[in-house]
Amino acid sequence: MKKEQTITIEKIEKMLHGVPSQTLKVERHLAGYAETNLFTDYFKTQTNGKGTSIAYQVLPGVQLSLNTFLADQISFQHEAHDHILEINHCQTGRIGWNLKGGTSVYLGTGDISLHSMDRCADSVMMFPLGYCEGITLSINLTEFSKNFPDILQEASVDVKQLYRNFCVPEKSISIPFNPDIDCIFKPLYKVPEHLRIPYFKLKVQELLLYLSSFDPEKSGLTQYCSQQTALIKEIHHQLTEHLNQRYTIEELSRQHLINTSSLKEIFKGVYGLPIATYMKEYRIRKGMELLRHTDESIAEISAKVGYETQGKFTKAFKDFTQTTPTGYRRQYR
């Protein structure tokens, strides 16, 4: 458990404090444009957690949403359009989808995915770590081409080529973290509210300039079969629901009929860490949650999250958070 991850979870909890459970709160800013793309009459969501999506109509046909989620997953239903390009960026946490065609893609910090809205029209957005901050940018290429910005015309950006590269392929295009992507997206999360729409306009054009010269064949994130990721989630459920038990890779492999190398590779692809490292951090995260939200003793919490003694839990807790469980509870409250 890195200290910054601890701070992120607490920050998201505070940001979403007033949002009711099982609710996605949408806030719209049209800036004089007619609303298009995602939040239409057909848009429906359902979640086991909560979240907010602050949506800005940046340009005709271009909508950018700042998303904050504290949930395991959110199901989305919206219109299916192959001419609307959807771009998702993960800032913190992890994001995953089961897309049309039976493929799954998972993003970590700084990664982006690109696909048409046709591929995710009735999909579930999953958050393997239980939280996420990110951006969804949807571009109606047909409408956008009618109001094409001068700078993109000057650079000879071809809307039809963007469509061929990122909307037509049978699988999502994903780009792992790199400095160019980071420079485009990272400032979007920090810009003052009164500057957001003009700043977003600039950054959307910068992103399209970048994508116009990007080779989609260089997509770098591994995609998996949805059946494989479903099995990994079953294994994750088993591990996290029985924290008092310690399973070996070999035991899990035999029980779920998956070879050990695939188990290790796909688990890391979905959850971002090797199984042993993830479970060590998960136990500490669960302990932190219990320290924040219950009055249970340290000994009781230690046993609940799978430590034989309070001393072993305290040592592991301090190694990750640089403070003791007692100190953390006192600081939080």
Secondary structure, DSSP 8 states (H G I E B T S, - for coil): --HHHHHHHHHHHHHTTTS-TTEEEEEEE-TTS---TTSSTT-EEEESSEEEEEEEEEETTEEEEEEEEESSEEEEE----TTEEEEEEEEEE-EEEEETTTEEEEE-TT-EEEEETTTTTEEEEE-TTS-EEEEEEEEEHHHHHHT--HHHHHTT--HHHHHHHHTSSSS-EEE---HHHHHHHGGGGTS-GGGHHHHHHHHHHHHHHHHHT--GGG--S--EEHHHHHHHHHHHHHHHH-TT----HHHHHHHHT--HHHHHHHHHHHHSS-HHHHHHHHHHHHHHHHHHH----HHHHHHHTT-SSHHHHHHHHHHHHSS-HHHHHHHH-
